């Protein structure tokens, strides 16, 4: 009887451990939010909470695309450069005219998808390291942005563009925040229901077996990177809508914010695991952590230390849990 009871207790403990290890980022988010609310009552105000969601939109949107690429077993370091390019491109093509908004947005989205598609094609057919290739693409795109803009902020944001995305529904929820949450929910839904996303996990877990089983690995790789580029372009448009300034370095360094969120959310460089839900939770964990750093009076350099430490701790934790299981 006691042996049976001990076995049942062990079974319950195992289930709790598995649940905690697979949902750790949500537990961390809840605990961090509770700490933030204790330190500042601003975190209890809906207006402030949705302002945090609005701030998270550019990084969060880009992280959705990078999550898909990393599930595949790749990485996209060009996303920061794509954000800068598409923010500048959108502002220049708008030229302060409302009638130009559809064309500007369409061209920016197409540019992002095209850059991602090129990344995917070169990786799929030439077996180039995704890390090296996308890093090189980031340099190329940064150079293109500098040449196109002349090295200075260019373009005039059309009237009503920023006002629309920053308008608060009910005086609380910014349209930009709602757009980000909508894209996140759509991404989670597609991840759970589409054959494409299931194939990403299969390829990420074992690329050779996936190819031998007849999966169109090259086509899926190209499409995944094109999606990452498309989401990067959306992030650039979101950043322009949030700030209203088309700086040539608007997205500089954001690729590290994106990577930190994706890794912290449980998606690893090895591929085959993780998901968009965890990534979105991690985006909020990072943003709340940085807000707390500001609340306690530490500067931007301290935020960089926190960001790097989070990436190291998250990677180490993944290896530990993998060994334990």
Backbone bond lengths (Angstrom), bond angles and torsions (degrees), N, CA, C in turn:
res aa  C-N    CA-C-N  psi(-1)  N-CA   C-N-CA  omega(-1)  CA-C   N-CA-C  phi
1 X - - - 1.468 - - 1.526 110.71 -
2 X 1.360 113.29 -46.13 1.468 117.47 -179.54 1.527 110.81 -66.00
3 X 1.371 115.87 -35.09 1.466 119.36 177.60 1.522 110.96 -64.24
4 X 1.356 115.03 -39.64 1.464 119.64 179.38 1.524 110.70 -65.53
5 X 1.343 115.27 -42.61 1.461 119.82 179.49 1.531 110.42 -64.79
6 X 1.339 115.78 -39.59 1.464 119.36 178.47 1.518 111.52 -64.13
7 X 1.338 116.14 -39.24 1.465 120.63 178.45 1.526 111.00 -64.53
8 X 1.345 115.53 -40.50 1.470 119.86 178.50 1.526 111.13 -64.58
9 X 1.331 115.63 -41.14 1.474 119.53 178.72 1.522 110.44 -63.80
10 X 1.342 115.09 -42.94 1.472 119.20 177.64 1.520 111.09 -61.50
11 X 1.342 115.69 -38.96 1.464 119.63 178.78 1.510 112.20 -64.31
12 X 1.334 116.20 -41.42 1.462 120.71 178.38 1.523 110.49 -65.41
13 X 1.334 116.41 -43.51 1.458 120.74 178.98 1.527 111.35 -61.73
14 X 1.338 115.84 -39.68 1.466 120.01 178.22 1.520 111.41 -63.45
15 X 1.344 115.66 -43.03 1.465 119.70 179.11 1.524 111.23 -63.63
16 X 1.334 115.97 -42.70 1.471 120.28 178.68 1.522 110.16 -62.42
17 X 1.342 115.83 -43.29 1.461 120.18 -179.97 1.533 111.37 -62.76
18 X 1.315 116.40 -43.52 1.472 119.77 179.19 1.520 110.99 -64.68
19 X 1.349 115.46 -41.30 1.466 118.81 179.10 1.519 110.25 -63.84
20 X 1.329 116.96 -44.48 1.466 121.15 -178.04 1.526 111.36 -64.30
21 X 1.353 116.49 -40.22 1.462 119.87 -178.28 1.528 111.62 -71.02
22 X 1.341 117.20 -32.10 1.466 120.26 -179.55 1.528 113.13 -85.78
23 X 1.330 116.79 -18.87 1.467 120.61 -179.79 1.524 112.45 -120.49
24 X 1.335 115.57 22.00 1.467 120.47 -174.84 1.519 112.52 -57.76
25 X 1.333 117.09 -38.11 1.463 119.76 -175.78 1.530 111.44 -65.10
26 X 1.343 116.67 -32.80 1.467 119.83 178.18 1.524 110.71 -72.28
27 X 1.328 115.94 -35.62 1.466 120.39 175.79 1.529 109.62 -64.42
28 X 1.328 116.04 -44.87 1.467 120.91 178.40 1.525 110.61 -61.14
29 X 1.332 116.69 -42.53 1.465 120.78 179.60 1.530 110.80 -60.97
30 X 1.337 116.56 -44.70 1.466 120.54 -179.96 1.526 111.28 -62.95
31 X 1.347 116.56 -44.96 1.463 120.81 -179.97 1.524 111.42 -65.33
32 X 1.327 116.22 -42.71 1.468 120.50 -179.07 1.529 111.05 -65.85
33 X 1.333 115.83 -38.68 1.466 119.85 178.03 1.531 110.36 -64.96
34 X 1.338 116.25 -39.48 1.468 120.00 178.64 1.530 110.72 -63.63
35 X 1.345 116.43 -42.09 1.468 120.51 178.01 1.532 110.48 -63.79
36 X 1.345 115.33 -43.58 1.459 119.92 179.86 1.531 111.59 -61.76
37 X 1.343 115.89 -40.29 1.467 120.31 179.49 1.526 111.23 -66.10
38 X 1.340 116.77 -33.43 1.468 120.20 177.77 1.530 111.69 -70.39
39 X 1.343 115.55 -35.88 1.467 120.13 -178.56 1.520 112.61 -79.78
40 X 1.333 116.83 -29.65 1.460 120.61 -178.82 1.523 110.06 -148.63
41 X 1.328 116.52 124.79 1.468 119.39 -179.72 1.521 112.51 -72.47
42 X 1.341 116.92 -4.18 1.467 120.19 176.41 1.521 110.72 -61.19
43 X 1.335 116.76 -31.59 1.468 120.97 -178.61 1.526 112.51 -72.68
44 X 1.327 116.81 -4.40 1.463 120.75 176.22 1.527 111.60 -98.16
45 X 1.325 115.67 -3.75 1.465 119.82 -178.91 1.527 110.02 -95.80
46 X 1.336 118.31 124.77 1.474 121.26 -179.12 1.528 113.18 -55.16
47 X 1.327 117.25 -38.34 1.468 120.00 -179.15 1.525 110.14 -60.92
48 X 1.330 116.63 -43.96 1.466 120.76 -179.43 1.529 110.82 -68.09
49 X 1.321 116.99 -41.66 1.473 121.05 -179.56 1.523 110.34 -59.89
50 X 1.333 116.75 -45.39 1.463 119.22 -179.90 1.523 111.84 -73.09
51 X 1.319 117.01 -21.63 1.458 119.55 172.50 1.530 110.12 -68.93
52 X 1.332 116.51 -36.49 1.469 121.21 174.89 1.523 110.13 -63.72
53 X 1.337 116.55 -41.82 1.469 120.71 177.09 1.528 110.04 -61.94
54 X 1.330 117.39 -40.79 1.473 121.42 178.03 1.516 110.65 -62.92
55 X 1.337 117.21 -42.01 1.462 121.15 177.92 1.522 111.36 -62.42
56 X 1.325 115.73 -34.42 1.466 120.69 -176.09 1.520 112.92 -77.73
57 X 1.328 117.86 -13.47 1.463 121.41 -170.46 1.529 114.63 -54.56
58 X 1.349 120.96 -52.00 1.468 119.09 -177.39 1.527 113.10 -59.51
59 X 1.338 117.33 -48.78 1.468 120.64 179.73 1.528 110.43 -66.07
60 X 1.332 116.83 -42.87 1.455 120.77 -178.49 1.516 113.03 -62.76
61 X 1.318 117.16 -43.24 1.469 120.83 -179.99 1.530 110.25 -64.73
62 X 1.331 116.97 -45.55 1.466 120.03 178.90 1.530 110.93 -63.31
63 X 1.334 116.58 -36.46 1.470 121.07 -177.92 1.519 112.24 -66.01
64 X 1.330 117.79 -28.02 1.467 120.58 177.20 1.531 110.00 -59.80
65 X 1.332 116.35 -47.86 1.462 120.78 -179.91 1.518 112.75 -66.75
66 X 1.338 116.65 -41.85 1.466 120.24 -179.09 1.528 110.61 -66.87
67 X 1.330 117.39 -32.29 1.470 120.75 176.48 1.529 110.51 -58.86
68 X 1.322 117.06 -44.74 1.469 120.68 -179.69 1.526 110.88 -61.61
69 X 1.329 116.39 -41.87 1.464 121.07 -179.93 1.524 110.82 -65.33
70 X 1.330 116.61 -39.78 1.467 119.52 -178.09 1.525 112.05 -75.39
71 X 1.328 117.92 -29.36 1.476 120.07 171.63 1.524 108.73 -61.50
72 X 1.316 116.23 -36.49 1.463 122.64 178.25 1.524 111.98 -67.16
73 X 1.354 116.54 -19.33 1.461 120.68 -177.43 1.514 112.92 103.67
74 X 1.338 116.76 10.69 1.456 120.90 179.41 1.513 111.91 -110.13
75 X 1.318 116.11 -161.42 1.458 122.40 176.53 1.521 106.84 -159.98
76 X 1.323 117.37 154.22 1.464 121.22 -179.87 1.525 109.42 -131.94
77 X 1.335 115.35 98.82 1.464 121.11 179.32 1.527 112.03 -90.03
78 X 1.326 117.18 -0.92 1.470 120.12 -178.96 1.522 112.18 -88.22
79 X 1.339 117.87 -2.49 1.455 120.90 -171.83 1.534 112.21 -63.57
80 X 1.336 117.99 -36.43 1.459 120.28 178.60 1.517 111.69 -63.81
81 X 1.341 116.34 -42.25 1.461 121.02 178.58 1.523 110.88 -66.69
82 X 1.333 117.22 -36.94 1.465 121.12 177.49 1.530 110.11 -64.22
83 X 1.316 117.35 -39.72 1.474 121.14 177.82 1.523 109.96 -59.83
84 X 1.339 117.07 -46.57 1.467 120.81 179.69 1.525 111.27 -61.90
85 X 1.347 116.03 -48.31 1.467 120.31 -177.79 1.521 111.65 -60.60
86 X 1.315 117.42 -47.20 1.463 119.46 -175.44 1.528 112.62 -72.15
87 X 1.330 117.11 -29.34 1.470 119.55 175.19 1.525 109.64 -65.28
88 X 1.349 116.46 -45.48 1.470 120.74 178.96 1.521 110.57 -66.29
89 X 1.332 116.59 -45.85 1.465 121.93 -178.50 1.524 110.97 -59.16
90 X 1.324 116.71 -44.14 1.465 120.78 -179.49 1.528 111.17 -62.74
91 X 1.339 116.15 -45.65 1.469 120.17 -178.43 1.527 111.73 -65.21
92 X 1.337 116.69 -41.33 1.468 120.58 -179.17 1.523 110.62 -65.58
93 X 1.323 117.22 -44.75 1.458 120.46 -178.44 1.527 112.33 -71.20
94 X 1.325 117.52 -28.31 1.470 120.03 174.71 1.525 110.41 -64.12
95 X 1.336 115.96 -47.96 1.458 122.46 178.36 1.530 112.20 53.83
96 X 1.315 116.08 31.87 1.463 120.02 176.58 1.519 114.99 76.05
97 X 1.339 117.67 8.75 1.457 121.27 -177.11 1.532 110.75 -110.13
98 X 1.312 116.14 126.72 1.468 120.74 -179.59 1.527 111.01 -60.11
99 X 1.326 116.47 -37.65 1.469 120.82 -177.74 1.525 112.57 -64.22
100 X 1.327 117.30 -19.68 1.467 121.34 -177.61 1.528 113.85 -87.10
101 X 1.330 117.14 -6.90 1.470 119.99 -175.02 1.527 112.48 -59.65
102 X 1.341 120.26 -49.29 1.482 119.29 -179.11 1.524 112.97 -58.15
103 X 1.355 117.09 -43.57 1.459 120.68 -179.76 1.530 110.44 -64.85
104 X 1.327 116.88 -44.34 1.464 121.39 -177.74 1.524 111.11 -61.49
105 X 1.315 116.36 -45.38 1.465 120.95 -178.84 1.531 110.56 -66.84
106 X 1.332 116.69 -42.29 1.471 120.98 -179.16 1.518 111.31 -63.13
107 X 1.335 116.70 -45.69 1.472 120.76 -179.53 1.528 110.69 -64.41
108 X 1.328 116.58 -41.03 1.473 120.43 179.58 1.525 110.99 -63.41
109 X 1.319 117.19 -44.42 1.464 121.06 178.65 1.527 111.03 -63.60
110 X 1.330 116.05 -41.36 1.468 120.32 179.03 1.523 110.93 -64.92
111 X 1.332 116.89 -38.72 1.465 121.01 179.25 1.528 110.37 -63.72
112 X 1.316 116.70 -44.79 1.459 120.36 179.05 1.516 112.06 -62.42
113 X 1.329 116.63 -45.81 1.468 121.04 179.40 1.528 110.89 -63.76
114 X 1.317 116.83 -37.35 1.467 121.73 179.90 1.529 110.91 -65.27
115 X 1.334 116.54 -44.91 1.470 120.33 178.53 1.527 109.84 -62.32
116 X 1.324 116.52 -44.17 1.454 120.13 177.42 1.517 111.88 -62.54
117 X 1.332 116.39 -40.66 1.461 120.86 178.64 1.517 112.34 -62.44
118 X 1.333 115.90 -38.81 1.476 119.66 177.10 1.525 109.78 -64.56
119 X 1.322 116.34 -44.22 1.469 119.75 176.06 1.532 110.52 -54.54
120 X 1.334 115.01 -51.05 1.452 120.39 -177.09 1.517 113.13 -62.12
121 X 1.327 117.11 -40.38 1.465 121.68 -179.13 1.526 111.12 -64.52
122 X 1.337 115.97 -45.70 1.466 119.86 -179.38 1.523 111.16 -65.78
123 X 1.318 116.72 -38.06 1.466 120.65 179.39 1.531 110.68 -69.86
124 X 1.335 115.90 -41.84 1.468 120.41 -176.35 1.520 112.46 -68.68
125 X 1.330 117.66 -39.70 1.459 120.34 -171.84 1.526 114.17 -100.97
126 X 1.334 117.82 -19.11 1.462 119.84 -177.62 1.524 113.57 -113.80
127 X 1.348 115.57 -2.17 1.467 120.50 177.50 1.528 112.18 57.35
128 X 1.322 117.25 29.65 1.467 120.70 177.75 1.521 109.18 -74.43
129 X 1.318 116.51 145.22 1.461 120.94 177.64 1.527 109.55 -58.60
130 X 1.341 118.67 124.34 1.466 121.21 179.45 1.527 112.43 -57.04
131 X 1.329 116.23 -34.91 1.465 120.26 179.53 1.524 110.70 -62.61
132 X 1.322 116.53 -51.08 1.467 121.09 -177.74 1.524 110.67 -67.85
133 X 1.331 116.55 -45.08 1.459 119.94 -176.44 1.526 111.93 -62.52
134 X 1.320 117.44 -49.15 1.467 119.87 -176.68 1.528 111.43 -71.28
135 X 1.341 116.79 -28.09 1.463 119.72 173.45 1.526 109.80 -65.71
136 X 1.341 116.01 -43.89 1.461 119.86 176.45 1.524 111.83 -63.57
137 X 1.340 116.50 -40.11 1.459 120.00 178.08 1.524 110.91 -63.47
138 X 1.331 117.13 -35.95 1.460 120.86 177.77 1.531 110.67 -60.66
139 X 1.341 116.06 -40.96 1.469 120.33 178.85 1.530 110.34 -66.10
140 X 1.332 115.85 -43.62 1.466 120.38 179.30 1.529 111.21 -61.21
141 X 1.319 116.90 -47.93 1.471 121.25 -178.00 1.525 110.90 -65.76
142 X 1.333 117.22 -37.38 1.468 120.24 176.58 1.525 110.14 -61.93
143 X 1.344 116.60 -42.64 1.463 120.15 177.13 1.523 111.81 -62.87
144 X 1.331 116.66 -41.96 1.470 120.92 178.03 1.529 110.89 -61.11
145 X 1.331 115.93 -40.70 1.467 120.21 -179.89 1.516 110.73 -64.66
146 X 1.337 116.54 -41.36 1.466 120.52 -179.74 1.528 111.12 -65.85
147 X 1.331 115.98 -41.57 1.473 119.66 179.41 1.524 110.29 -66.41
148 X 1.319 116.86 -44.44 1.471 121.83 -177.83 1.520 111.73 -64.18
149 X 1.329 115.72 -38.52 1.471 119.57 -175.42 1.524 113.17 -92.87
150 X 1.339 116.10 -12.24 1.453 118.54 -175.10 1.520 112.48 75.91
151 X 1.324 116.31 14.82 1.458 120.93 177.86 1.514 114.74 81.03
152 X 1.333 117.37 5.76 1.470 120.59 179.56 1.532 109.48 -129.71
153 X 1.311 115.24 165.61 1.463 119.93 176.76 1.523 109.26 -64.59
154 X 1.317 116.25 126.68 1.460 121.29 -179.22 1.513 110.34 -127.62
155 X 1.325 115.13 161.47 1.452 120.33 175.06 1.512 112.70 91.31
156 X 1.315 114.66 155.90 1.464 121.92 178.49 1.524 107.75 -125.56
157 X 1.310 115.44 121.38 1.466 120.39 179.27 1.524 109.64 -67.88
158 X 1.314 116.16 132.30 1.466 120.86 -177.34 1.529 111.47 -64.45
159 X 1.323 116.75 143.97 1.471 120.49 176.69 1.534 110.66 -58.33
160 X 1.310 116.17 136.08 1.451 120.66 177.93 1.514 114.25 92.73
161 X 1.349 117.41 -19.25 1.471 120.48 -178.18 1.527 110.58 -65.20
162 X 1.321 116.66 -56.55 1.475 120.16 178.27 1.518 110.95 -64.84
163 X 1.328 115.24 -40.45 1.468 119.82 -176.95 1.531 110.90 -60.80
164 X 1.333 116.28 -37.80 1.463 119.68 -179.71 1.532 110.70 -65.85
165 X 1.332 116.46 -50.56 1.472 119.44 -175.45 1.525 112.77 -71.58
166 X 1.319 117.27 -24.17 1.467 119.74 179.61 1.530 112.82 -98.57
167 X 1.320 116.72 1.12 1.467 120.17 176.38 1.532 109.07 -65.77
168 X 1.322 116.16 136.13 1.464 121.03 -177.34 1.531 110.07 -99.87
169 X 1.312 115.59 115.61 1.463 121.01 177.24 1.528 108.45 -69.78
170 X 1.319 115.45 125.02 1.460 119.72 -176.95 1.511 112.69 67.65
171 X 1.346 115.92 15.91 1.454 120.27 -178.41 1.517 113.32 74.30
172 X 1.335 117.80 8.61 1.467 121.06 -174.13 1.529 112.47 -126.48
173 X 1.339 117.05 -52.07 1.472 121.28 -169.38 1.528 111.14 -98.97
174 X 1.350 118.26 111.29 1.473 120.04 176.28 1.528 111.02 -66.29
175 X 1.322 116.14 144.51 1.465 120.42 178.74 1.529 110.57 -59.40
176 X 1.325 117.71 -37.07 1.467 121.00 179.22 1.527 111.02 -62.43
177 X 1.330 117.12 -41.71 1.466 121.07 177.37 1.526 110.46 -63.67
178 X 1.325 116.02 -41.71 1.468 120.77 179.80 1.529 110.28 -65.86
179 X 1.325 117.01 -38.25 1.467 121.58 177.60 1.521 110.79 -62.19
180 X 1.318 116.20 -45.16 1.469 121.41 178.66 1.520 111.18 -61.24
181 X 1.316 116.90 -47.98 1.465 120.76 -179.69 1.531 110.80 -63.59
182 X 1.336 116.33 -37.97 1.466 120.62 177.60 1.517 111.81 -62.84
183 X 1.345 116.63 -44.09 1.470 120.52 178.05 1.529 111.13 -64.93
184 X 1.331 115.92 -37.83 1.465 120.10 178.90 1.527 110.72 -64.13
185 X 1.316 116.93 -46.32 1.463 120.90 179.46 1.523 111.16 -64.07
186 X 1.332 116.48 -39.61 1.463 120.42 177.25 1.520 110.44 -63.22
187 X 1.330 116.58 -42.26 1.456 120.51 179.19 1.519 112.11 -62.72
188 X 1.332 116.90 -43.67 1.468 121.02 178.53 1.526 110.54 -62.70
189 X 1.323 115.66 -41.69 1.473 120.10 -179.79 1.529 111.11 -64.36
190 X 1.328 116.76 -44.75 1.464 120.57 179.22 1.525 110.50 -64.98
191 X 1.317 116.71 -37.32 1.466 121.06 178.68 1.523 111.10 -61.79
192 X 1.323 116.02 -36.36 1.468 120.83 -176.75 1.526 113.57 -82.37
193 X 1.327 117.31 -23.66 1.461 119.09 -168.98 1.527 116.13 -118.73
194 X 1.335 118.60 -15.88 1.465 118.30 -172.90 1.531 112.79 -97.74
195 X 1.295 115.23 148.53 1.459 122.15 177.53 1.526 110.52 -65.37
196 X 1.337 116.53 -35.79 1.459 121.19 179.55 1.532 111.24 -56.42
197 X 1.331 116.19 -48.10 1.467 119.97 -178.38 1.529 111.64 -69.31
198 X 1.328 117.00 -35.56 1.469 118.99 175.73 1.528 110.59 -62.82
199 X 1.325 115.46 -38.15 1.465 119.85 178.46 1.530 111.58 -66.83
200 X 1.328 117.03 -31.94 1.461 119.93 176.92 1.525 110.62 -59.12
201 X 1.328 116.00 -43.81 1.469 120.62 179.75 1.526 110.39 -65.45
202 X 1.323 116.68 -40.95 1.463 120.26 -179.55 1.526 111.10 -63.58
203 X 1.316 115.92 -44.85 1.468 120.37 -179.90 1.525 110.34 -67.05
204 X 1.334 116.34 -42.89 1.457 119.58 -179.99 1.510 113.14 -63.71
205 X 1.337 116.82 -33.91 1.469 120.84 -179.55 1.518 111.71 -73.07
206 X 1.357 116.77 -40.47 1.467 120.36 -177.83 1.528 108.98 -157.57
207 X 1.340 117.60 89.24 1.469 121.28 -176.48 1.525 113.09 -58.50
208 X 1.354 116.49 -41.23 1.466 119.75 -177.37 1.532 110.91 -65.19
209 X 1.333 116.13 -44.94 1.466 119.86 179.34 1.518 111.23 -64.58
210 X 1.344 116.33 -37.57 1.467 120.76 179.50 1.523 110.64 -63.36
211 X 1.343 115.99 -40.32 1.465 119.82 -179.52 1.522 110.79 -69.95
212 X 1.333 116.36 -40.72 1.460 120.52 179.48 1.526 112.37 -66.15
213 X 1.346 115.80 -27.64 1.466 119.82 -179.50 1.533 112.33 -81.17
214 X 1.319 116.21 -2.97 1.457 119.51 175.33 1.517 115.27 98.36
215 X 1.315 117.96 6.07 1.471 120.01 178.16 1.533 109.59 -69.28
216 X 1.341 117.85 140.41 1.472 120.31 178.56 1.533 110.15 -77.58
217 X 1.330 116.18 74.59 1.467 121.86 -172.11 1.525 111.85 -59.18
218 X 1.332 116.82 -44.23 1.465 119.93 -178.09 1.525 111.14 -62.76
219 X 1.314 116.74 -46.07 1.467 120.61 -178.79 1.526 111.10 -63.85
220 X 1.319 116.44 -41.54 1.466 120.19 179.46 1.524 110.53 -65.67
221 X 1.341 116.54 -38.90 1.469 120.95 178.47 1.524 110.85 -61.60
222 X 1.327 116.07 -46.46 1.468 120.32 179.65 1.526 110.77 -61.51
223 X 1.320 116.15 -44.36 1.462 120.56 -177.99 1.531 111.30 -65.83
224 X 1.341 116.47 -39.26 1.466 120.39 -179.86 1.523 110.58 -63.53
225 X 1.323 116.93 -44.31 1.466 119.97 179.58 1.529 111.46 -69.84
226 X 1.338 116.85 -34.72 1.472 119.65 175.75 1.526 110.20 -63.26
227 X 1.342 116.90 -39.33 1.463 120.92 176.35 1.523 111.15 -63.76
228 X 1.332 116.45 -39.95 1.460 120.30 178.04 1.523 110.57 -62.35
229 X 1.330 116.13 -43.18 1.461 119.88 176.82 1.519 112.25 -64.08
230 X 1.343 116.26 -39.67 1.465 121.24 178.11 1.526 110.74 -62.63
231 X 1.344 116.77 -44.77 1.460 120.26 179.02 1.521 111.25 -67.14
232 X 1.337 116.54 -33.22 1.463 120.38 174.76 1.520 110.88 -62.85
233 X 1.341 116.30 -40.75 1.470 120.45 177.27 1.525 110.77 -64.74
234 X 1.337 116.89 -41.84 1.471 119.94 176.34 1.524 110.67 -60.48
235 X 1.335 115.50 -38.03 1.468 120.06 178.39 1.527 110.67 -65.08
236 X 1.338 116.64 -38.78 1.465 120.26 177.05 1.514 111.97 -62.77
237 X 1.338 116.04 -42.05 1.470 120.78 177.42 1.522 110.14 -65.50
238 X 1.340 116.33 -39.99 1.466 120.58 178.26 1.526 111.15 -63.72
239 X 1.339 116.00 -40.45 1.468 120.09 178.97 1.523 110.81 -65.07
240 X 1.329 116.30 -40.30 1.464 120.61 176.94 1.525 110.67 -63.80
241 X 1.335 116.40 -41.38 1.470 120.46 179.06 1.527 111.11 -65.53
242 X 1.332 116.43 -34.73 1.466 119.70 -178.32 1.519 112.22 -75.29
243 X 1.348 116.12 -41.54 1.466 119.54 -173.52 1.524 113.97 -100.85
244 X 1.340 116.20 -31.24 1.463 119.80 -178.31 1.510 113.37 78.64
245 X 1.339 118.35 5.10 1.466 122.62 -177.82 1.524 109.44 -120.49
246 X 1.337 116.42 129.62 1.469 120.96 -177.61 1.522 110.58 -99.18
247 X 1.303 117.28 60.77 1.462 121.50 179.19 1.521 110.72 -66.07
248 X 1.345 115.95 142.58 1.465 120.15 179.41 1.530 111.73 -69.01
249 X 1.326 116.89 -15.76 1.465 120.79 178.09 1.525 111.22 -115.45
250 X 1.323 115.87 26.44 1.474 120.11 -176.77 1.522 112.24 -58.40
251 X 1.334 116.10 -36.72 1.467 119.43 -176.64 1.516 114.40 -99.28
252 X 1.346 116.76 6.33 1.465 119.36 -177.30 1.533 111.00 -62.97
253 X 1.301 116.49 126.73 1.460 121.38 179.76 1.521 114.20 87.67
254 X 1.337 117.55 -14.12 1.462 119.23 -178.37 1.529 112.38 -68.30
255 X 1.336 116.00 -23.13 1.465 117.98 177.92 1.530 110.96 -62.30
256 X 1.334 116.66 -30.27 1.464 119.80 178.05 1.524 111.39 -74.88
257 X 1.340 116.23 -35.75 1.470 119.45 173.52 1.525 110.20 -61.97
258 X 1.328 115.21 -43.01 1.470 120.66 -179.79 1.529 110.64 -63.24
259 X 1.341 116.35 -48.32 1.462 120.41 179.96 1.527 111.61 -61.64
260 X 1.329 116.24 -41.04 1.466 120.13 178.60 1.523 110.51 -59.22
261 X 1.330 116.21 -43.33 1.468 120.31 -179.48 1.521 111.54 -66.74
262 X 1.332 116.95 -43.42 1.462 120.53 -177.74 1.531 111.07 -65.22
263 X 1.329 116.52 -44.49 1.463 120.61 -179.21 1.524 110.59 -67.95
264 X 1.333 115.89 -45.21 1.466 119.88 179.74 1.527 110.88 -62.55
265 X 1.324 116.48 -30.08 1.457 120.93 -179.87 1.514 114.31 -77.17
266 X 1.337 117.29 -3.28 1.457 119.95 173.87 1.514 115.33 107.09
267 X 1.332 118.35 0.62 1.465 121.21 176.59 1.521 108.01 -92.90
268 X 1.318 116.89 128.81 1.460 120.43 -172.26 1.527 111.57 -112.26
269 X 1.338 114.36 166.51 1.457 119.87 178.14 1.530 111.86 -67.82
270 X 1.335 116.74 -20.51 1.473 119.68 -179.76 1.519 112.15 -71.30
271 X 1.329 117.70 -22.79 1.455 121.47 179.44 1.513 113.17 83.54
272 X 1.347 115.71 166.92 1.454 120.97 174.64 1.501 116.06 83.53
273 X 1.335 118.46 2.37 1.456 120.53 179.50 1.528 109.54 -150.35
274 X 1.344 114.26 165.79 1.466 119.42 -178.93 1.515 110.98 102.29
275 X 1.311 116.22 -170.09 1.458 119.77 -179.40 1.509 112.31 175.70
276 X 1.321 115.02 167.39 1.460 121.88 -175.97 1.527 111.42 -68.00
277 X 1.335 117.59 -37.24 1.455 120.54 -179.94 1.516 112.03 -57.48
278 X 1.339 116.34 -47.09 1.459 120.77 178.13 1.513 112.23 -63.08
279 X 1.338 115.90 -37.97 1.464 120.33 178.65 1.523 111.35 -62.04
280 X 1.326 116.93 -44.98 1.469 120.59 -179.17 1.527 110.48 -63.68
281 X 1.343 116.57 -41.38 1.468 120.05 176.96 1.524 109.94 -60.73
282 X 1.331 116.91 -41.10 1.460 121.17 -179.55 1.524 112.17 -67.00
283 X 1.337 116.90 -35.43 1.476 120.10 175.99 1.524 110.00 -57.19
284 X 1.331 116.23 -43.91 1.465 120.14 -179.57 1.525 111.45 -71.85
285 X 1.342 116.92 -34.79 1.466 119.91 176.27 1.525 109.90 -59.75
286 X 1.333 116.24 -47.78 1.463 120.55 -179.54 1.521 111.83 -63.49
287 X 1.328 117.08 -43.33 1.459 120.28 -177.04 1.529 110.95 -67.71
288 X 1.320 116.80 -41.42 1.466 119.57 177.22 1.527 110.06 -65.05
289 X 1.345 116.64 -40.13 1.465 120.19 178.14 1.521 110.91 -60.89
290 X 1.342 116.89 -42.69 1.460 119.90 179.84 1.524 111.30 -68.56
291 X 1.332 116.68 -35.09 1.461 120.04 175.30 1.530 110.87 -64.07
292 X 1.329 116.14 -38.81 1.465 120.06 177.68 1.532 110.96 -65.67
293 X 1.342 116.03 -38.01 1.465 120.07 176.61 1.532 109.96 -59.41
294 X 1.343 115.87 -41.06 1.463 120.09 178.26 1.522 111.56 -67.36
295 X 1.339 115.75 -38.67 1.466 120.34 -177.98 1.531 111.02 -63.07
296 X 1.346 115.59 -39.02 1.466 118.55 -179.50 1.533 112.37 -82.44
297 X 1.336 116.34 0.03 1.462 120.31 171.31 1.510 116.17 91.66
298 X 1.350 118.35 12.97 1.457 120.40 177.87 1.531 110.15 -85.10
299 X 1.341 116.98 153.40 1.462 120.62 -174.00 1.528 112.32 -90.29
300 X 1.343 114.68 -173.84 1.464 121.17 -176.61 1.519 112.25 -61.75
301 X 1.335 117.01 -35.80 1.466 119.94 179.87 1.523 111.20 -62.50
302 X 1.323 116.36 -33.99 1.461 120.30 176.38 1.523 110.25 -66.55
303 X 1.339 117.18 -34.61 1.460 120.89 176.75 1.523 110.49 -62.54
304 X 1.340 117.05 -38.79 1.459 120.50 178.56 1.525 111.04 -63.42
305 X 1.334 116.15 -39.55 1.461 120.23 178.05 1.528 110.00 -63.29
306 X 1.338 115.90 -44.58 1.468 121.00 178.70 1.525 110.15 -60.42
307 X 1.323 116.29 -44.57 1.469 121.36 -178.49 1.526 111.43 -61.53
308 X 1.332 117.00 -47.87 1.455 120.56 179.27 1.515 112.08 -64.33
309 X 1.330 116.43 -40.63 1.462 120.87 179.72 1.522 110.98 -62.96
310 X 1.328 116.63 -38.23 1.464 120.81 179.64 1.524 110.84 -63.70
311 X 1.338 117.38 -42.23 1.465 120.69 179.20 1.529 110.44 -62.89
312 X 1.338 116.73 -43.63 1.466 120.90 -179.29 1.522 110.70 -64.95
313 X 1.334 116.68 -46.36 1.467 121.25 -178.33 1.528 110.97 -64.33
314 X 1.342 115.96 -42.08 1.469 119.86 -179.10 1.521 111.31 -64.00
315 X 1.332 117.13 -42.95 1.467 120.66 179.29 1.521 111.08 -65.13
316 X 1.327 116.51 -41.47 1.463 121.02 178.99 1.525 111.13 -65.15
317 X 1.344 115.62 -40.53 1.468 120.35 -179.75 1.520 110.79 -63.77
318 X 1.348 116.69 -39.30 1.467 119.97 179.36 1.529 110.58 -61.04
319 X 1.324 117.15 -45.19 1.470 121.48 -179.74 1.527 109.99 -62.84
320 X 1.350 116.51 -40.52 1.456 120.72 -179.81 1.517 111.65 -63.17
321 X 1.351 116.23 -49.21 1.466 120.03 -179.42 1.524 111.47 -63.15
322 X 1.331 116.15 -34.48 1.456 120.38 179.42 1.535 110.46 -65.08
323 X 1.333 116.74 -40.57 1.458 121.06 178.94 1.533 110.78 -68.14
324 X 1.345 115.94 -41.65 1.461 120.57 -177.99 1.513 111.11 -62.69
325 X 1.365 115.02 -42.69 1.458 119.26 -178.28 1.517 110.94 -73.36
